[in-house]
Amino acid sequence: MRTYVLDPGSPTPLYEQLYRCIKEDLLAGVIAGGEKLPSKRALAENLNVSRITVESAYQQLLTEGYLRSRPRSGYYAEVLETLPQPSAPRCPAAAPVSEAPPPSAGQFPFSVWARLMRGVLLDCRERLLAPMPGQGLPELRAAIAGMLRRSRGMAVDPEAIVIGAGAEYLYNVLLQLLGRDKVFALENPGHRKLRQVYAAGGAQVRPVEMDESGVTVPGLIASGAGVLHISPGHQFPTGAVMPIARRRQLMAWLGSSRGRYLIEDDYDSEFRFTGKVIPTMYSMDATGRVIYLNTFSKTITPALRISYLILPPELLDRYREKLGFYSCTVPSFEQLTLARFLDEGYFEKHVSRMKRHYRLLRQRFRAELEQRQFGQRVEVLEDEAGLHMLLRLKTVLPDADLTARFQASGIPAAALAQYYFPDTAPKTPGAVVLQYADLPETEIPAVLDLLAEIVKGEE
């Protein structure tokens, strides 16, 4: 029986301590691929912890793809490819897309934001008028690095961070930095605006088919791409969370040829409703060619228009050489206010509050859906994370007509087919992406009424 030393007095929960211990053994090969793990009851008794502690640890490992579950058999270790591991952070430890819906205006912390703005006006008058570094103010870059260290366990040098006015602006920065001669591979289905921005900038854009684990490696290789742009933490719109085995396969692809890059778009990683937040690919990178991209548009408000890149050392040097003349596109007033919002702990409180709000909204939608007589003809396929739900409707209505019905009713939803590259959507009508976070709670009955009309008579 496997034994681990857990510390009940530690601020780290017991389930997380156990999760980390098992994960280390899996990565080190101490637990071999295919090996069966102890049952939840047996391991709980051996470690003198509750079954819930073991179950929570196993569930997080299952979510991240380190384990697989066999019905009536138990949990088994996945077979993981051997990859070089980063021996240390690539940068020194930091010092102490808009298709998803915006947070509700009723949830925005106006009073806190206003107070912080007044403080910036009083305390930082000279800073507000001074020239600004092209990568953004050091206060905000340090605050972002600190937030990532606390929330994601990422060791990031603030000097590696580039601030920009929204993700779309940073897409164009990446296009210039990596070169328009490269082929950019994108998830299919995926964000429409992403491929529109890259294509408008003159890049070759190619779709990569997906399965339940994310982009497929054969599809990626067939695309001939040199740059892969993905959202492994929570893919839009399918909701897929990329397991560790697929992540390691993509890292192997990345390291097998010079000049390849991977853009990790972590756009709504904060909104995970079960288990821990998934570790980033940036943190497991040993190649120095993973670019991390995130935005505050989903967590705070799209009106803020602040996003950021984290560049590996080689690309940071190239950025400063080729694009260092650019001025930062975010006003210093907003940067300093956001820096205080992060440093004083308001961001974590706001995200926690928003998670509770969205969780309750999801629960109410599902509860009212189950009460309807047509509930079996409307299936919720994915809603464990993010700000949207993927529904399957039992209907023969064409996808274009389905989308038109939602748009005419003012409901933030569209057929899944709308998010595929042209002429690549599968011929399986009825899949719908519902942007539930943009849905007032009072409108849930109207949404269910429309769903009832669409599936009426479809037995």
C-alpha positions as MATLAB code, in Angstrom:
seq = 'MRTYVLDPGSPTPLYEQLYRCIKEDLLAGVIAGGEKLPSKRALAENLNVSRITVESAYQQLLTEGYLRSRPRSGYYAEVLETLPQPSAPRCPAAAPVSEAPPPSAGQFPFSVWARLMRGVLLDCRERLLAPMPGQGLPELRAAIAGMLRRSRGMAVDPEAIVIGAGAEYLYNVLLQLLGRDKVFALENPGHRKLRQVYAAGGAQVRPVEMDESGVTVPGLIASGAGVLHISPGHQFPTGAVMPIARRRQLMAWLGSSRGRYLIEDDYDSEFRFTGKVIPTMYSMDATGRVIYLNTFSKTITPALRISYLILPPELLDRYREKLGFYSCTVPSFEQLTLARFLDEGYFEKHVSRMKRHYRLLRQRFRAELEQRQFGQRVEVLEDEAGLHMLLRLKTVLPDADLTARFQASGIPAAALAQYYFPDTAPKTPGAVVLQYADLPETEIPAVLDLLAEIVKGEE';
ca = [
       0.000    0.000    0.000;
       1.362    3.409   -0.975;
       2.018    5.764    1.964;
       2.391    9.532    1.987;
       3.070   11.941    4.845;
       0.316   14.556    4.976;
       0.352   17.532    7.326;
      -3.074   18.366    8.873;
      -1.636   21.628   10.212;
      -0.584   22.888    6.798;
      -2.598   25.699    5.133;
      -2.642   23.480    2.035;
      -5.740   21.224    2.128;
      -5.086   17.520    2.675;
      -6.589   16.560   -0.680;
      -4.219   18.949   -2.460;
      -1.215   17.571   -0.568;
      -2.218   14.056   -1.619;
      -2.838   15.166   -5.200;
       0.657   16.655   -5.389;
       2.298   13.538   -3.921;
       0.588   11.173   -6.360;
       1.245   13.530   -9.283;
       4.970   13.619   -8.461;
       5.084    9.814   -8.371;
       3.266    9.606  -11.710;
       5.638   12.066  -13.399;
       8.704   10.397  -11.872;
       7.575    6.948  -13.003;
       7.289    5.650   -9.441;
       3.718    4.813  -10.381;
       3.975    3.105  -13.755;
       1.620    3.722  -16.640;
      -1.309    1.316  -16.456;
      -0.750    0.579  -12.762;
      -3.899    0.334  -10.666;
      -4.109    2.738   -7.745;
      -5.473    1.750   -4.334;
      -9.205    2.053   -3.856;
     -10.455    5.231   -2.225;
     -11.472    3.348    0.889;
      -8.171    1.464    1.207;
      -5.980    4.536    0.678;
      -8.110    6.606    3.077;
      -7.743    3.986    5.805;
      -4.009    3.659    5.206;
      -3.423    7.426    5.373;
      -5.976    7.955    8.163;
      -7.890   10.566    6.152;
     -11.474   10.757    4.934;
     -12.634    9.102    1.720;
     -13.641   12.555    0.501;
      -9.980   13.626    0.738;
      -8.864   10.726   -1.449;
     -11.804   11.133   -3.806;
     -11.033   14.832   -4.305;
      -7.365   14.095   -5.050;
      -8.255   11.318   -7.494;
     -10.858   13.521   -9.188;
      -8.348   16.312   -9.795;
      -5.826   13.829  -11.236;
      -8.593   12.375  -13.386;
      -9.567   15.839  -14.649;
      -5.965   16.650  -15.569;
      -5.564   13.330  -17.366;
      -3.081   11.647  -15.049;
      -5.563    8.889  -14.213;
      -8.346    7.079  -16.014;
     -11.356    5.487  -14.405;
     -12.704    2.066  -15.307;
     -16.290    1.355  -14.230;
     -16.468   -1.153  -11.345;
     -12.693   -1.567  -11.511;
     -11.036    1.552  -10.135;
      -8.414    4.129  -11.070;
      -5.398    3.459  -13.292;
      -2.336    5.555  -14.121;
      -2.207    6.917  -17.645;
       0.818    6.087  -19.798;
       2.774    9.342  -20.079;
       5.445   10.143  -22.631;
       8.862   11.003  -21.216;
       9.701   14.643  -21.817;
      12.463   16.935  -20.593;
      11.281   18.784  -17.508;
      12.215   22.390  -16.693;
      14.815   22.108  -13.935;
      14.111   25.662  -12.819;
      11.861   28.529  -13.851;
      12.995   30.044  -17.138;
      12.714   33.476  -15.582;
      13.586   34.522  -12.015;
      10.786   34.329   -9.499;
       8.759   37.508   -9.354;
       9.191   39.961   -6.508;
       6.667   40.435   -3.624;
     -11.296   36.667  -26.873;
     -14.151   38.389  -26.612;
     -16.706   35.878  -27.861;
     -17.378   34.792  -24.310;
     -19.870   36.976  -22.435;
     -18.848   39.814  -20.104;
     -19.494   39.658  -16.373;
     -22.786   41.166  -15.289;
     -22.699   44.905  -14.595;
     -24.453   44.174  -11.326;
     -21.457   42.153  -10.195;
     -18.758   44.730  -11.005;
     -17.091   46.135   -7.831;
     -17.826   49.771   -8.638;
     -17.253   51.122   -5.121;
     -13.853   49.444   -4.764;
     -12.768   50.464   -8.259;
     -13.839   54.074   -7.681;
     -11.938   54.258   -4.391;
      -8.790   52.871   -5.989;
      -9.078   55.354   -8.864;
      -9.322   58.246   -6.417;
      -6.270   56.929   -4.612;
      -4.296   56.773   -7.858;
      -5.274   60.354   -8.697;
      -4.124   61.564   -5.282;
      -0.936   59.507   -4.965;
       0.374   59.159   -8.507;
      -0.059   62.510  -10.210;
       3.477   62.662  -11.585;
       3.385   58.987  -12.627;
       0.200   59.604  -14.602;
       1.938   62.236  -16.715;
       5.307   60.501  -17.118;
       6.367   58.534  -20.230;
       5.417   54.891  -20.036;
       7.545   51.803  -20.864;
       6.410   50.039  -24.018;
       5.744   46.768  -22.171;
       3.570   48.514  -19.594;
       4.114   49.981  -16.149;
       6.383   47.969  -13.814;
       3.761   48.229  -11.028;
       1.162   46.351  -13.075;
       3.617   43.793  -14.439;
       4.816   43.008  -10.895;
       1.200   42.798   -9.684;
       0.315   40.350  -12.475;
       3.368   38.205  -11.671;
       2.338   38.129   -8.005;
      -1.243   37.199   -8.856;
      -0.071   34.341  -11.103;
       2.257   33.072   -8.394;
      -0.560   33.018   -5.836;
      -3.339   31.645   -8.035;
      -1.512   29.435  -10.554;
       1.838   28.637   -8.955;
       3.619   30.241  -11.923;
       7.107   31.710  -11.469;
       7.143   34.678  -13.836;
       9.631   37.515  -14.226;
       7.682   40.801  -14.499;
      10.165   41.848  -17.184;
       8.791   39.067  -19.411;
       5.252   40.495  -19.344;
       3.868   42.663  -22.157;
       0.670   44.656  -21.496;
      -1.735   45.400  -24.336;
      -5.199   46.828  -24.954;
      -7.130   43.596  -25.379;
      -6.353   40.156  -26.745;
      -6.954   41.205  -30.358;
      -4.137   43.753  -30.144;
      -1.817   41.101  -28.721;
      -2.756   38.671  -31.518;
      -1.366   41.248  -33.940;
       1.752   41.666  -31.813;
       2.328   37.903  -31.973;
       1.760   37.915  -35.712;
       4.504   40.488  -36.188;
       6.784   38.842  -33.649;
       6.546   35.281  -35.003;
       6.285   36.221  -38.680;
       3.520   36.204  -41.264;
       5.360   33.508  -43.190;
       4.494   30.929  -40.529;
       1.409   28.729  -40.673;
      -0.847   29.276  -37.652;
      -2.839   26.211  -36.541;
      -6.087   26.895  -34.683;
      -8.613   24.739  -32.876;
     -11.619   23.745  -34.976;
     -14.176   24.661  -33.689;
     -12.845   27.732  -31.955;
     -12.998   31.498  -31.621;
     -14.054   33.021  -34.930;
     -12.410   36.370  -34.202;
      -9.048   34.695  -33.599;
      -8.844   33.289  -37.114;
     -10.234   36.529  -38.525;
      -7.476   38.587  -36.877;
      -4.680   36.277  -38.009;
      -6.055   36.008  -41.538;
      -6.553   39.777  -41.802;
      -2.907   40.206  -40.761;
      -1.751   38.095  -43.705;
      -0.981   34.829  -41.915;
      -1.794   31.376  -43.259;
      -4.431   29.957  -40.923;
      -5.305   26.264  -40.884;
      -7.838   24.358  -38.790;
      -6.895   21.357  -36.675;
      -9.566   18.790  -35.871;
     -10.330   18.012  -32.248;
     -11.357   15.033  -30.177;
     -12.401   14.838  -26.530;
      -8.815   15.674  -25.440;
      -8.348   18.746  -27.643;
      -6.442   19.232  -30.903;
      -5.259   15.965  -32.412;
      -1.556   15.442  -33.009;
      -2.014   13.827  -36.471;
      -4.175   16.780  -37.489;
      -1.564   19.223  -36.207;
       1.252   17.495  -38.090;
      -0.836   17.360  -41.263;
      -1.446   21.113  -41.054;
       2.255   21.834  -41.497;
       1.955   24.575  -38.868;
       4.840   26.270  -37.124;
       2.625   27.995  -34.550;
      -0.184   26.389  -32.549;
      -2.716   28.600  -30.739;
      -4.815   26.662  -28.216;
      -6.826   26.993  -25.002;
      -5.890   23.796  -23.125;
      -7.363   24.852  -19.772;
     -10.908   25.198  -21.118;
     -11.490   25.157  -24.852;
     -14.105   27.404  -26.409;
     -16.700   26.355  -27.443;
     -16.450   22.592  -26.755;
     -15.369   23.017  -23.122;
     -12.672   20.331  -23.483;
      -9.953   20.278  -20.794;
      -6.738   18.950  -22.287;
      -5.388   15.980  -20.268;
      -1.743   15.661  -19.379;
      -1.061   12.938  -21.971;
      -2.150   15.202  -24.856;
      -0.272   18.147  -23.387;
       2.921   16.109  -23.319;
       2.352   14.995  -26.908;
       2.049   18.624  -27.973;
       5.176   19.523  -26.016;
       6.975   16.725  -27.850;
       5.760   18.201  -31.177;
       6.952   21.630  -30.056;
      10.431   20.417  -29.186;
      10.928   18.215  -32.246;
      11.679   21.068  -34.658;
      13.284   24.479  -34.282;
      11.145   27.490  -34.940;
       7.900   26.056  -33.590;
       5.868   27.971  -31.011;
       2.826   27.265  -28.864;
       0.486   30.053  -27.734;
      -1.391   29.094  -24.568;
      -4.567   31.191  -24.432;
      -5.776   30.973  -20.828;
      -8.708   33.319  -21.366;
     -11.177   32.078  -18.686;
      -9.042   29.774  -16.578;
     -10.273   31.345  -13.330;
     -13.813   30.026  -13.806;
     -13.451   26.362  -12.959;
     -16.282   25.079  -10.754;
     -14.967   21.638   -9.724;
     -11.487   20.767   -8.487;
      -8.383   22.926   -8.707;
      -7.439   25.221  -11.558;
      -5.541   23.214  -14.197;
      -1.756   23.844  -14.258;
      -0.529   25.735  -17.299;
       1.540   24.397  -20.196;
       3.805   27.398  -19.694;
       4.787   25.933  -16.321;
       5.764   22.569  -17.835;
       7.696   24.029  -20.776;
      11.354   23.058  -21.121;
      11.735   24.331  -24.703;
      11.436   28.063  -24.044;
       8.844   28.344  -26.814;
       5.511   28.493  -24.976;
       3.862   31.922  -24.981;
       1.245   32.585  -22.298;
      -1.704   34.877  -23.057;
      -4.482   36.008  -20.738;
      -6.943   38.857  -20.299;
      -8.925   40.626  -17.600;
     -11.883   41.062  -19.959;
     -13.588   37.880  -18.748;
     -12.868   38.275  -15.042;
     -13.434   42.011  -14.551;
     -15.006   43.686  -17.604;
     -14.358   43.870  -21.382;
     -14.435   47.659  -21.070;
     -11.128   47.554  -19.185;
      -9.313   46.299  -22.319;
      -6.228   45.004  -20.523;
      -4.583   41.762  -21.607;
      -1.047   40.473  -21.278;
       1.571   38.185  -22.812;
       4.367   36.332  -21.065;
       7.233   35.847  -23.502;
      10.060   33.299  -23.141;
      13.578   34.808  -23.058;
      14.421   34.367  -26.758;
      11.165   35.944  -27.886;
      11.461   38.721  -25.305;
      14.803   39.730  -26.829;
      13.257   39.606  -30.307;
      10.273   41.665  -29.147;
      12.501   44.390  -27.731;
      14.614   44.431  -30.897;
      11.771   44.401  -33.437;
       8.790   45.916  -31.618;
      10.270   47.755  -28.665;
       9.477   51.103  -30.307;
       5.737   50.559  -29.779;
       4.092   52.578  -27.022;
       1.935   50.713  -24.527;
      -1.699   50.924  -25.607;
      -3.208   50.953  -22.099;
      -3.429   54.299  -20.232;
      -1.272   54.553  -17.113;
      -4.321   55.526  -15.013;
      -6.018   52.180  -15.709;
      -2.785   50.246  -15.227;
      -2.081   51.746  -11.822;
      -5.679   51.190  -10.691;
      -5.598   47.546  -11.780;
      -2.210   47.074  -10.083;
      -3.734   48.147   -6.758;
      -6.806   45.976   -7.400;
      -4.478   42.971   -7.751;
      -1.996   43.828   -4.981;
      -4.668   44.508   -2.354;
      -6.435   41.187   -2.906;
      -9.612   42.526   -4.494;
      -9.136   40.525   -7.687;
      -9.208   37.155   -5.895;
     -12.274   38.238   -3.889;
     -14.030   39.390   -7.059;
     -13.285   36.151   -8.917;
     -14.510   34.109   -5.944;
     -17.742   36.112   -5.866;
     -18.217   35.746   -9.628;
     -17.667   31.976   -9.414;
     -20.407   31.703   -6.808;
     -22.711   33.828   -8.956;
     -22.145   31.757  -12.100;
     -22.369   28.464  -10.199;
     -25.791   29.425   -8.841;
     -26.904   30.581  -12.294;
     -25.860   27.252  -13.817;
     -27.569   25.297  -11.050;
     -30.825   27.187  -11.463;
     -30.792   26.704  -15.242;
     -30.221   22.970  -14.919;
     -32.829   22.610  -12.171;
     -35.503   24.390  -14.211;
     -34.501   22.426  -17.312;
     -34.993   19.139  -15.463;
     -38.466   20.234  -14.357;
     -39.615   20.781  -17.928;
     -41.324   17.886  -19.708;
     -39.022   18.240  -22.704;
     -35.902   17.894  -20.535;
     -34.825   14.587  -22.096;
     -34.729   16.241  -25.521;
     -32.286   18.905  -24.281;
     -28.985   17.537  -22.971;
     -26.287   19.570  -21.232;
     -23.003   18.307  -22.678;
     -20.521   20.569  -20.887;
     -20.788   23.068  -18.054;
     -18.053   22.260  -15.537;
     -16.028   25.386  -16.291;
     -16.037   28.629  -18.198;
     -18.837   31.017  -19.024;
     -20.832   28.985  -21.515;
     -22.751   25.709  -21.791;
     -22.810   23.252  -24.668;
     -26.295   21.844  -25.270;
     -27.544   19.069  -27.552;
     -31.092   19.591  -28.823;
     -33.117   16.816  -30.362;
     -34.211   18.694  -33.466;
     -33.999   18.522  -37.248;
     -33.886   22.317  -37.533;
     -30.856   23.337  -39.653;
     -28.027   25.058  -37.809;
     -28.525   28.365  -39.623;
     -32.217   28.429  -38.682;
     -31.366   27.433  -35.123;
     -28.972   30.365  -34.749;
     -31.488   32.722  -36.326;
     -34.144   31.709  -33.800;
     -31.856   32.553  -30.894;
     -30.716   35.849  -32.406;
     -34.300   36.928  -33.106;
     -35.164   36.271  -29.454;
     -32.130   38.150  -28.115;
     -30.772   35.024  -26.428;
     -26.932   34.765  -26.304;
     -26.705   31.408  -28.083;
     -25.780   30.011  -31.498;
     -25.358   26.665  -33.203;
     -21.977   25.025  -32.600;
     -21.524   24.880  -36.374;
     -21.025   28.668  -36.399;
     -17.645   28.232  -34.684;
     -16.124   25.881  -37.274;
     -13.984   26.924  -40.202;
     -16.147   27.285  -43.340;
     -17.356   23.965  -44.762;
     -15.815   21.874  -41.965;
     -18.728   21.560  -39.494;
     -20.020   18.010  -38.995;
     -23.506   17.234  -40.274;
     -25.007   16.770  -36.833;
     -27.495   19.592  -36.188;
     -28.720   20.446  -32.728;
     -25.493   21.355  -30.887;
     -25.872   24.808  -29.312;
     -23.455   27.088  -27.435;
     -25.317   29.025  -24.729;
     -23.461   31.998  -23.256;
     -25.201   31.579  -19.910;
     -23.055   34.131  -18.071;
     -24.580   36.877  -20.227;
     -28.073   35.691  -19.311;
     -30.042   37.561  -16.621;
     -31.532   35.106  -14.156;
     -35.006   36.427  -14.938;
     -34.567   35.378  -18.585;
     -34.078   31.672  -17.850;
     -37.802   30.878  -18.355;
     -37.727   32.633  -21.753;
     -34.747   30.528  -22.835;
     -36.481   27.338  -21.752;
     -39.675   28.390  -23.559;
     -37.714   28.831  -26.798;
     -35.990   25.462  -26.324;
     -39.430   23.915  -25.862;
     -40.585   25.399  -29.161;
     -37.497   24.168  -31.006;
     -37.756   20.560  -29.799;
     -41.560   20.419  -29.854;
     -42.749   17.231  -31.476;
     -39.201   15.825  -31.822;
     -39.684   12.448  -30.173;
];
